């Protein structure tokens, strides 16, 4: 059975694969690493009672370290006051490494440093959405890796995402 989280990220994953196929944006030896997460109040430190939810994807070109992000959420208890990628493992709070614009959806590009990328690969990057009601963070999710190599981005592979 396919999870709701898988269905939520399929459009973003498919868009990256199609752009690689059509634009040839990635050299043959590079990979697009795809990181995803589900945003929830249970992931916050400490957890809170918010009913808000969301998801995020981050697609990183391993050669250029250019990362395309897509974050969506709904149901915050109060207006959003900030959103960021932070550095810390699950269960801990950490400093901001990259700020995001207000609103949902958030779609853009992060020009990562090698240090940022190392933190991401180590599992130490999370997304946090802050609100007026819960300024320390209302919903959060730790970015987790899935890899799609440039060589594997065939039409059959893209079709396989929708089975």
N, C-alpha and C positions, 0 to 999 in steps of 0.2 A: 504494500500500500504506500502511496506517495504522500508525504506529509504536507500540511498547509504551507510550511516554510519553504519547501521545495517548489511548490507552485508559485509562491510569491516572488522567488528570485529567478524563475525561468525567463521572463522577458528581459531582464538585465543581462543574464548570461548569454542568451541567444543574440542580443544586440551586439555584444562584444565579439562573439564568434563571427557573426555576419559582417561586422565592420572589418575584421581581420581578413576574411575571405575576399571581400569586395575591394578593399583599399590596399591590401598587402602591407598593412601598417607595421607588421612585426617581421624583423629579419628571421630567416629560417632557423637560426639557432636560439632565438629568444622564446620565452614562454609568456603567456598571459596567466598570471596567478590570480585566482578569484577567491576573495574572502567574503564571507557572509555572516550575518548574525540576526537574531531576533531580539528586539528591544522590549524589555519588560521591567516593571518595578521590582520584581523578585531578584533581578540581577544587580540592583543598586546596593551600595555599601554605606549605611545599612539599608535593608529592604524597606519599602514603604507600601501603603495600601492603594496606590493609584491603579486605576483600571486602564490607563493608557497602554498602547502597544504600538509596535512598529517593526521595521526591518531595515537592513542596510547591506549594500554590496560595495565592494572595493575591488576594481580590476587593475592589476599592476603589470605594466610591461617590465619584465625583469632586466632588460637591457638599458632602457632609458630612465627607469624608476618613475615614470609618469603614471599616476594612479587616477582612474576615473571613479568618482563616488556617486552613489545614489542612495539617499536616505529618505524614508517616508514613515510618518507616524500619525496617530490620531488619538483623541480622547484625553488630552492633558487636563489636569484639574484646574489649571489657570493658564494665562498667556505664557508662551515660551519667552524666556529671557536670554537663552544662549544654547549653543550646541557645539560640540568639539569632538575631535579624536584625542584621547588621553593615553598616557603611558603608564600601565600597571597591569600585573597579572589579575586574573579573575579573583574576586574576594578582597581586593585592595583598591584604594583610591590613588590617583597619580596626577601629575601635572599635564596641562594642555600641551599637545604637540602640533595641532593644526585646528584652527577655528573654522566653523561652518556658518553659512548665512542663516538668518532666521527664516522660518516657514517650512511648509511641507508641500511638495517634495523639495529636497536639496539635491541638486545635480551639478557636478562641477569636476574640477581637476585639482589634484594635489601633486605638486612637483616634490616628490620625496627626496630626502637626503639618504645617503647610504646608512646612516644611523637610524633614521625613521624606518627604513626597510628592514633592518636587522631586528628592530623591536617588533615589527609586524610578524616576521617569520618566527620569532620566539614566542608569539602568542601574547604579547604585552601591549596590544593596542585595543582600546575599546571606544565605542561611541556613547556619548552621554548627552541627553536632552534635558535642559534645565527649565524650570518654570517659576513663576512668581510664588506659587504655593509651596514648592519644594526646590529651593534655590540650589541645593547641593547636587541635585540631579533627580529627575522624576522617573526616567526610564534609561536603561543602559543595556548594552550588549557587547560581548567580547568578539572580536573578529576572528573567524576560524577559516582555515585554508581549504580550498579545493583547487586542483590544477587542471588546466586544459592547455596542452602544448600546441604551438602553432602548427606543427605537422599533423596533429590529430583533428584539426578543424575542417572536416569534410562535411558535405551536405548530409551524409549518413549520420555523422556524429551530432549535427545540429538536430536532425529528426529524432535521434535517440533521446534528446532532452525532454521531448513531449510525450513519451510513452508512459 
